Amino acid sequence: MRIGVFIPGANETSGGAFTFENNILSSILKNYDQDNIFIFSYNNDSRFEKSNINFIKLERVNQFIGKWRINKNILKPNNYISLLDKELKERKIGILWCASQLFEETEIPYIYTVWDLDHRIYPFFPEVSFGGEWEDRDNLYKKRIEKASFILCGTEVGRKEIINFYNISDDRIRVLPFPVSDIEKEKFEYFKKPFEGEYIFYPATYYPHKNHFRILQSLTILEKKYGVKLFAVFTGKDGGNKQYLQEKCKHFNLEKRVLFYDFVPRENLIGLYKNALALVFASYFGPDNLPPLEAFLLRCPVVASSVSGSEEQLKDNAILVDPNNANEFADAIYLLIKDKEYRKKLTDKAYDFVRNWTFDDYTREVFSIIKSFEVYLEVWGENLYLFYKKRNIIKKILKKIF
């Protein structure tokens, strides 16, 4: 059986998506150096030059054209054949694992990964509702999920959402918790603070749903309620909300206590975790998010929003709070300041918890799912796609004539 793995090649500035894809590639290279595996990506990767694994670089479609192709696909799915689909058929791939949510349409059996469906839970956030974004997103999810041979998600809550939102059979869904890389072994640079005092850390694109605003409110509450002047460090791309947050800093008199950074290199990111009083993960979306898991492994305490699936993913290893309640954020942060013993117990427990599930474990489970599909591939030959290709050409010709 020829196995395809689609790793689009997220940009390093994409944050979690880049980290996830990169670690999947590393795990496959380390554990599955086989010539029946084909990696398809838009980026080159020199790590595979001396490997038995086949690496195929795809042409990257212009973003505007790609958007048009996707819309065309929704309106006229029978007229659309992706570049990926052509490559898969040419190499007679039996099944494709789409390792992230980015995807190109294919007629080859595939495994699709779902990280969140929060546009269904919070349809009112501008980043998932403006400019037809909600309709585009939902149409794409629906099409991809309905046609997938298997669907991967990180929690039982996620499984239920897929079933409820898209009426999918439970038999095709597999729950694989989000893994974390060996981030503790990576090189890092400690954050050189331009201020005196402790800080909380939040790496997230400046989208409204990331809820930076609640953190700003909590800083003012900490000062008024507990007399604590804490700093905050934010890192991430601008999702349209950065200017608003900076204006709110002025309103709350926090200009000198909140640092807004854009993308920071990996080694600096790790240093920010290690030096922080806590990661405050305020996002409404989840639960499959990497930062809390990375913080666990780096012994950085976590305060996180209590959202759909977060308790299942993080267990009791983080302090979960209402994302709408700045007082709860402030109280949780103050607990970590006041009770050093509790802070240590929390980080030790979280560290032990997260080490039990790695990218190697995740990849092994996916390949086990792929292996289970082989029984279906036995009932048709590799050349069957050529038969259907010829038949479809004839159908199109006849359609034009008649």
C-alpha positions in Angstrom: 0.0 0.0 0.0 1.3 3.4 -1.0 0.7 6.0 1.7 0.5 9.7 1.1 1.0 12.4 3.7 0.0 16.0 2.9 2.0 18.5 4.9 1.1 21.9 3.2 4.1 23.7 4.7 2.8 26.4 7.0 5.0 29.5 7.4 7.0 29.7 10.6 4.9 32.8 11.5 1.8 30.7 11.5 2.8 29.5 15.0 1.0 26.3 16.1 0.3 25.1 12.6 4.0 25.3 11.7 5.1 23.6 14.9 2.5 20.8 14.4 3.5 20.1 10.8 7.2 20.2 11.5 7.0 17.7 14.3 4.8 15.3 12.3 7.5 15.4 9.6 10.3 14.8 12.1 8.4 11.8 13.6 7.7 10.2 10.2 11.4 10.6 9.2 12.6 9.1 12.5 10.2 6.1 12.7 8.9 5.4 9.1 11.8 5.6 6.7 10.0 3.5 4.0 9.8 3.8 0.3 6.0 3.3 0.2 5.5 6.6 2.0 5.1 9.8 -0.1 5.2 13.3 1.5 3.4 16.0 -0.5 4.3 19.6 0.5 4.5 23.1 -1.0 7.9 23.6 0.7 11.2 21.9 0.2 12.7 19.9 3.1 16.3 18.9 3.0 15.8 16.4 5.8 14.4 13.9 3.3 17.3 14.0 0.8 19.0 10.9 2.2 15.7 9.2 3.2 13.9 6.3 1.6 10.7 8.3 1.9 9.6 10.0 -1.3 9.2 13.8 -1.0 7.2 15.6 -3.7 7.2 19.4 -3.8 3.9 20.7 -5.1 3.4 24.0 -6.9 2.1 26.7 -4.6 -1.0 28.2 -6.1 -1.3 32.0 -6.0 -3.5 33.0 -3.0 -6.1 34.8 -5.1 -6.3 32.0 -7.6 -6.4 29.5 -4.8 -9.4 31.2 -3.3 -11.1 31.3 -6.7 -10.4 27.6 -7.2 -11.8 26.8 -3.8 -15.0 28.8 -4.5 -15.3 27.2 -7.9 -15.0 23.8 -6.1 -17.9 24.6 -3.9 -20.1 25.7 -6.7 -19.1 23.2 -9.3 -17.3 20.3 -7.6 -17.3 18.0 -10.6 -15.3 20.5 -12.7 -12.4 20.8 -10.2 -9.3 18.7 -10.0 -6.6 19.8 -7.6 -2.8 19.7 -8.2 -2.5 17.4 -5.3 -5.1 15.0 -6.7 -3.2 14.7 -10.0 0.1 13.9 -8.1 -1.7 11.3 -5.9 -3.2 9.5 -8.8 0.1 9.6 -10.8 1.9 7.9 -7.9 -1.0 5.4 -7.3 -1.5 6.5 -3.6 -3.9 4.2 -1.7 -4.8 6.6 1.1 -3.8 10.1 2.1 -3.3 11.5 5.6 -4.0 15.2 5.7 -1.9 16.1 8.7 -3.3 19.6 9.2 -6.6 21.4 8.4 -5.2 22.9 5.2 -6.4 20.7 2.3 -6.8 20.3 -1.4 -9.6 18.3 -2.9 -8.9 14.8 -3.9 -10.8 11.7 -5.1 -8.3 9.4 -3.3 -9.4 8.1 0.1 -8.2 10.4 2.8 -7.9 11.0 6.6 -8.9 14.5 7.5 -7.8 16.4 10.7 -10.2 18.8 12.5 -8.7 21.1 15.1 -11.7 23.1 16.0 -15.2 24.0 14.7 -15.6 27.1 16.7 -17.1 29.1 13.8 -20.2 27.0 14.7 -20.0 27.8 18.4 -19.0 31.5 18.1 -20.3 32.5 14.6 -20.4 36.2 15.6 -16.6 36.8 15.8 -15.6 39.1 12.9 -12.7 36.8 11.8 -15.1 33.9 11.1 -18.1 35.9 9.9 -17.1 38.9 7.8 -16.7 38.8 4.0 -18.5 35.4 3.6 -15.8 33.7 5.8 -18.4 31.7 7.8 -20.1 30.3 4.7 -16.7 29.5 3.0 -15.4 27.8 6.2 -18.5 25.8 6.8 -18.9 24.7 3.2 -15.3 23.5 3.2 -15.5 21.7 6.5 -18.8 20.0 5.4 -17.4 18.8 2.1 -14.1 17.6 3.6 -15.6 15.9 6.6 -18.5 14.2 4.8 -16.1 12.6 2.2 -13.3 11.6 4.6 -12.6 7.9 5.2 -11.5 8.8 8.7 -11.7 12.1 10.7 -9.2 12.9 13.4 -10.0 15.2 16.4 -8.4 15.8 19.7 -11.2 15.2 22.3 -14.5 13.4 22.8 -16.1 16.8 22.9 -14.7 17.4 19.4 -16.1 14.1 18.3 -19.6 15.0 19.4 -19.3 18.4 17.7 -18.4 16.8 14.4 -21.4 14.4 14.7 -23.8 17.1 15.8 -22.8 19.8 13.3 -22.3 17.6 10.2 -24.3 14.5 10.9 -21.3 12.2 10.6 -21.2 8.5 11.6 -19.3 8.0 14.8 -17.5 5.0 13.3 -15.4 7.2 11.1 -14.1 9.5 13.8 -10.9 8.8 15.8 -9.9 10.7 18.9 -6.2 11.4 19.2 -5.2 14.0 21.8 -3.0 16.9 20.6 0.7 15.9 21.2 3.6 18.1 22.2 7.2 18.2 20.9 10.4 17.9 22.9 10.4 21.6 23.3 12.3 21.4 26.6 15.3 20.0 24.7 15.4 22.8 22.1 17.8 25.7 22.2 16.5 28.9 23.7 17.4 32.4 24.7 16.1 33.9 28.0 13.8 36.9 27.6 15.7 40.1 28.5 13.0 42.0 30.3 12.9 45.8 29.5 11.1 46.2 32.9 11.5 45.3 36.5 8.9 42.7 37.7 7.1 39.6 36.7 5.0 39.1 33.6 2.3 36.9 32.2 2.8 35.6 28.6 0.3 35.0 25.8 1.5 33.9 22.2 -1.5 34.4 20.0 -2.5 36.3 16.8 -4.3 39.5 17.6 -7.8 38.3 16.7 -10.9 39.2 18.8 -11.5 35.6 19.7 -8.1 35.3 21.3 -9.5 37.6 24.0 -6.4 39.7 24.8 -8.8 42.3 26.1 -9.8 40.2 29.1 -6.1 40.0 30.1 -5.9 43.7 30.1 -8.9 44.0 32.3 -7.4 41.4 34.7 -4.2 43.5 35.0 -6.2 46.5 36.2 -8.1 44.3 38.7 -4.9 42.8 40.1 -3.7 46.3 40.8 -6.9 47.5 42.4 -7.9 44.4 44.2 -4.5 43.0 45.3 -2.0 45.9 44.8 -0.1 43.9 42.3 1.4 45.7 39.3 2.0 42.9 36.8 3.4 43.1 33.2 2.1 41.2 30.1 4.0 40.1 27.0 2.0 39.4 23.9 3.4 37.9 20.7 1.8 37.2 17.4 0.6 38.5 14.0 -1.9 41.2 13.7 -5.4 39.7 13.0 -6.9 43.2 12.8 -7.4 43.8 16.6 -3.9 45.0 17.6 -4.6 48.7 17.3 -7.8 48.4 19.4 -5.9 46.6 22.1 -3.2 49.3 22.2 -5.9 51.9 22.5 -7.3 50.0 25.4 -3.9 49.9 27.1 -3.9 53.7 27.0 -7.4 53.7 28.4 -6.4 51.4 31.3 -3.1 53.3 31.8 -1.2 50.1 30.9 1.0 51.4 28.1 4.3 50.8 30.0 3.2 47.4 31.4 2.1 45.6 28.2 4.5 44.7 25.4 3.2 43.9 21.9 5.6 41.9 19.8 5.0 40.5 16.4 6.3 37.1 15.5 9.3 35.9 17.6 11.7 33.1 16.7 11.3 29.8 18.3 14.3 30.1 20.7 12.9 33.4 22.0 9.4 32.0 22.4 10.8 29.2 24.6 12.7 31.8 26.7 9.5 33.8 27.2 7.7 30.6 28.5 10.5 29.8 30.9 10.7 33.3 32.3 7.0 33.9 32.7 4.9 33.9 35.9 2.3 32.1 33.8 0.9 31.5 30.4 -2.6 33.1 30.3 -4.4 31.4 27.4 -7.5 33.5 27.2 -8.9 32.2 23.8 -12.5 31.4 23.3 -11.5 28.8 20.6 -10.2 25.4 21.4 -9.5 23.0 22.8 -6.8 21.7 20.4 -4.2 24.4 21.1 -0.4 23.9 21.5 0.7 26.7 23.8 -0.8 25.2 27.0 0.9 21.9 26.3 4.2 23.6 25.5 3.9 25.5 28.8 3.3 22.3 30.7 6.5 20.8 29.3 8.5 24.0 30.1 7.1 24.1 33.7 5.2 27.3 33.1 1.9 27.5 35.0 -1.2 27.8 32.8 -4.3 29.8 33.3 -6.7 29.0 30.5 -10.2 29.7 29.3 -12.8 27.1 30.3 -14.2 26.4 26.8 -15.6 23.4 25.0 -13.2 20.5 25.5 -10.6 22.3 27.6 -11.2 20.3 30.7 -10.8 17.1 28.8 -7.6 18.2 27.1 -5.9 19.9 30.1 -7.4 18.0 33.0 -6.6 19.5 36.3 -3.2 20.6 35.2 -4.3 24.2 34.5 -6.4 26.7 36.3 -9.6 27.0 34.1 -11.6 30.3 34.2 -14.6 31.8 32.6 -13.3 33.6 29.4 -15.9 36.4 30.0 -14.8 37.0 33.6 -11.7 39.2 34.2 -12.0 38.7 37.9 -11.5 35.0 37.6 -8.4 35.6 35.5 -7.1 38.0 38.1 -7.8 35.7 41.0 -6.1 32.7 39.3 -3.0 34.8 38.5 -2.8 36.1 42.1 -3.1 32.5 43.4 0.1 31.7 41.5 1.8 34.7 42.9 0.8 34.1 46.5 1.1 30.3 46.8 4.5 29.2 45.6 3.9 25.6 46.8 0.7 25.3 44.8 2.4 26.7 41.8 5.2 24.1 42.0 2.7 21.2 42.5 0.7 22.4 39.5 3.7 22.6 37.2 5.2 19.3 38.3 1.9 17.5 37.8 1.4 19.2 34.4 4.9 18.2 33.3 4.4 14.5 34.2 1.0 14.6 32.4 2.2 16.0 29.1 5.2 13.8 28.7 3.0 10.7 28.4 1.8 11.6 24.8 4.3 12.7 22.1 4.3 13.3 18.4 5.8 9.8 18.0 2.7 8.4 19.8 0.4 10.4 17.7 2.0 9.4 14.4 2.0 5.7 15.5 -1.7 5.8 16.1 -2.4 7.4 12.7 -0.3 4.8 10.9 -2.3 2.1 12.8 -5.5 3.7 11.4 -4.0 3.7 7.9 -3.1 0.0 8.3 -6.7 -0.8 9.2 -7.8 0.7 5.8 -5.6 -1.7 3.8 -8.4 -4.4 3.9 -10.5 -2.1 1.7 -7.8 -1.3 -0.8 -7.3 -5.1 -1.4 -10.6 -5.2 -3.3 -9.6 -2.9 -6.2 -6.5 -2.5 -8.3 -4.1 0.5 -8.6 -5.2 1.0 -12.2 -8.8 1.5 -11.5 -8.3 5.3 -11.3 -7.2 5.2 -15.0 -10.5 3.5 -15.9 -12.6 6.2 -14.1 -10.4 9.0 -15.5 -11.2 7.8 -19.1 -14.8 7.5 -18.2 -15.0 11.0 -16.8 -13.4 12.4 -19.9 -16.0 10.7 -22.1 -18.8 12.0 -19.8 -17.5 15.6 -20.1 -17.3 15.3 -23.9 -20.8 13.9 -24.1 -22.1 16.6 -21.8 -20.7 19.3 -24.0 -22.2 17.7 -27.1 -25.6 17.2 -25.6 
